[in-house]
Amino acid sequence: MSSKALLQLSAAVLSVCVSPIHAADTFLAEDGHPRVEIVISDKPQLSTRSAAQELQDGIQKINSARLPIVTQPTSAPLEA
């Protein structure tokens, strides 16, 4: 993975983690249900799309939750 793709992925992960939720209450997924989404651009580079899918697959292996990959963030946190 190129450093540019890694930087884009890091920015995407950080964007889903920044919210008004207290740090102790922040989970990417809980009980197999996504609580966040992976946000990428409308026209992502292939490497960005691939990195988002790798992140999605990795989290699904850990928690059974499949985080949605979207091009616009939802207005509210996902419910568990």
VODOTOR-935428 format. One record per residue: x, y, z of N, C-alpha, C in turn; residue in one letter. Coordinates in steps of 0.05 Angstrom, whole numbers, plus 32768, in hexadecimal, padded with zeros to 4 digits. Layout:
% residues N
{{X Y Z} {X Y Z} {X Y Z} a}
...
This chain:
% residues 80
{{8011 7FE9 8000} {8000 8000 8000} {8012 8018 8000} m}
{{800C 802C 7FEF} {801C 8043 7FED} {8018 8055 8005} s}
{{802B 8067 8009} {8028 8079 8020} {8011 808C 801D} s}
{{800A 8094 8004} {7FF3 80A5 7FFF} {7FD9 8096 8006} k}
{{7FD7 807D 7FFE} {7FBF 806D 8005} {7FBD 8069 8023} a}
{{7FD4 8065 8030} {7FD4 8061 804D} {7FCB 807B 805B} l}
{{7FD4 8092 8051} {7FCC 80AC 805C} {7FAE 80B0 8058} l}
{{7FA4 80AA 8040} {7F87 80AD 803B} {7F77 809A 804D} q}
{{7F80 8082 8051} {7F72 806F 8062} {7F72 8079 807F} l}
{{7F89 8083 8088} {7F8C 808E 80A3} {7F78 80A5 80A7} s}
{{7F77 80B6 8093} {7F64 80CD 8095} {7F47 80C3 8097} a}
{{7F41 80AF 8087} {7F26 80A4 8088} {7F20 8098 80A3} a}
{{7F32 8089 80AE} {7F2E 807C 80C8} {7F2B 8091 80DE} v}
{{7F3C 80A6 80DD} {7F3A 80BB 80F1} {7F20 80CA 80EE} l}
{{7F16 80CD 80D6} {7EFC 80DC 80D2} {7EE5 80CD 80DE} s}
{{7EE6 80B2 80DF} {7ED0 80A3 80EB} {7ED3 80A2 8109} v}
{{7EEB 80A6 8113} {7EEF 80A5 8130} {7EEA 80BF 813E} c}
{{7EEA 80D6 8130} {7EE6 80F0 813C} {7EC8 80F5 813E} v}
{{7EBE 80F6 8156} {7EA1 80FB 815A} {7E9D 8106 8176} s}
{{7E85 810E 817C} {7E7F 8119 8196} {7E7D 8103 81AC} p}
{{7E80 80EA 81A5} {7E7F 80D4 81B8} {7E98 80D5 81C9} i}
{{7E95 80CF 81E3} {7EAD 80CE 81F5} {7EBF 80B7 81EC} h}
{{7ED8 80BB 81F1} {7EEC 80A7 81E8} {7EE6 808B 81F4} a}
{{7EDC 8089 820C} {7ED7 806F 8218} {7EBF 8062 820B} a}
{{7EAE 8071 81FD} {7E96 8066 81F0} {7E9A 8062 81D2} d}
{{7EB2 8066 81C7} {7EB7 8065 81AB} {7EBF 8048 81A3} t}
{{7EAE 803C 8192} {7EB4 8022 8187} {7EAF 8022 8169} f}
{{7EC0 8015 815A} {7EBB 8013 813D} {7EA3 8000 8138} l}
{{7EA1 7FEC 8148} {7E8B 7FD9 8145} {7E86 7FCD 8161} a}
{{7E6D 7FC4 8165} {7E66 7FB8 817E} {7E53 7FA2 817A} e}
{{7E59 7F8A 8185} {7E48 7F72 8182} {7E42 7F6C 8165} d}
{{7E56 7F70 8154} {7E52 7F69 8138} {7E43 7F7D 8127} g}
{{7E3D 7F95 8133} {7E2F 7FAA 8125} {7E41 7FC2 8121} h}
{{7E42 7FCE 8109} {7E53 7FE5 8105} {7E48 7FFD 8114} p}
{{7E5B 800D 811F} {7E53 8026 812C} {7E5E 803E 811D} r}
{{7E6F 8039 8109} {7E7B 804E 80F8} {7E7B 8044 80DB} v}
{{7E83 8056 80CA} {7E85 804E 80AE} {7EA0 8058 80A3} e}
{{7EA8 804C 808D} {7EC1 8054 8080} {7EB9 8067 806A} i}
{{7EC4 8080 806C} {7EBC 8095 8058} {7ED4 8099 8045} v}
{{7ECE 8096 802B} {7EE2 809B 8016} {7ED6 80AF 8003} i}
{{7EE6 80B9 7FF1} {7EDD 80CD 7FDE} {7ECA 80C1 7FC9} s}
{{7EBC 80D3 7FBB} {7EA9 80CA 7FA7} {7EB6 80BB 7F90} d}
{{7ECE 80C3 7F8A} {7EDE 80B6 7F74} {7EF9 80AE 7F7F} k}
{{7EF9 8099 7F90} {7F13 8091 7F9D} {7F26 8084 7F89} p}
{{7F40 8087 7F8F} {7F53 8078 7F80} {7F50 805B 7F87} q}
{{7F59 804A 7F75} {7F57 802D 7F7A} {7F64 8025 7F94} l}
{{7F7B 8031 7F9A} {7F89 802B 7FB3} {7F79 8033 7FCC} s}
{{7F6B 8049 7FCA} {7F5A 8052 7FE1} {7F43 803F 7FE5} t}
{{7F36 8037 7FCF} {7F1F 8025 7FD1} {7F29 800A 7FDC} r}
{{7F40 8001 7FD2} {7F4B 7FE7 7FDC} {7F52 7FE9 7FF9} s}
{{7F5E 7FFF 8002} {7F65 8002 801E} {7F4C 8002 8030} a}
{{7F37 8010 8026} {7F1D 8010 8035} {7F12 7FF4 8038} a}
{{7F13 7FE5 8022} {7F09 7FC9 8023} {7F1A 7FB8 8036} q}
{{7F34 7FBC 8036} {7F46 7FAD 8048} {7F3F 7FB3 8065} e}
{{7F3A 7FCD 806B} {7F32 7FD5 8086} {7F18 7FC9 808D} l}
{{7F05 7FC9 807B} {7EEA 7FBE 807F} {7EED 7FA0 8085} q}
{{7EFC 7F92 8075} {7F00 7F75 8079} {7F0E 7F6F 8093} d}
{{7F22 7F7E 809A} {7F31 7F7A 80B3} {7F1F 7F7D 80CC} g}
{{7F0F 7F92 80CC} {7EFD 7F97 80E3} {7EE8 7F81 80E4} i}
{{7EDE 7F78 80CC} {7ECA 7F63 80CC} {7ED6 7F49 80D8} q}
{{7EEF 7F43 80D2} {7EFC 7F2B 80DE} {7EFE 7F2D 80FC} k}
{{7F02 7F45 8106} {7F05 7F49 8123} {7EEB 7F48 8132} i}
{{7ED6 7F56 8126} {7EBD 7F5A 8135} {7EA4 7F51 8127} n}
{{7EA6 7F45 8110} {7E90 7F3C 8100} {7E7F 7F53 80F5} s}
{{7E87 7F6B 80FA} {7E78 7F82 80EF} {7E84 7F8B 80D5} a}
{{7E73 7F90 80C1} {7E7C 7F9A 80A8} {7E76 7FB7 80A6} r}
{{7E8B 7FC8 80A9} {7E87 7FE5 80A9} {7E80 7FED 808C} l}
{{7E6B 7FFD 8089} {7E64 8007 806E} {7E7A 801A 8063} p}
{{7E7F 8018 8049} {7E91 802A 803C} {7E7F 803E 802D} i}
{{7E81 8057 8034} {7E6F 806C 8028} {7E80 8083 801D} v}
{{7E72 8094 800E} {7E80 80AC 8003} {7E77 80C5 8011} t}
{{7E63 80C3 8022} {7E5A 80DA 8032} {7E54 80CF 804E} q}
{{7E5D 80DC 8063} {7E57 80D2 807E} {7E39 80D6 8084} p}
{{7E2F 80C4 8094} {7E13 80C6 809C} {7E12 80DD 80B1} t}
{{7DFB 80E7 80B5} {7DF8 80FD 80C8} {7DF7 80F4 80E5} s}
{{7DF2 80DB 80EA} {7DF0 80D1 8105} {7E01 80B8 8109} a}
{{7E0B 80B3 8121} {7E1A 809A 8126} {7E08 8082 8120} p}
{{7E15 806C 8116} {7E07 8054 8111} {7DFF 8047 812C} l}
{{7DE8 803B 812D} {7DDF 802E 8146} {7DEA 8012 8148} e}
{{7DEF 800A 8160} {7DF9 7FEF 8165} {7DE2 7FDB 8165} a}
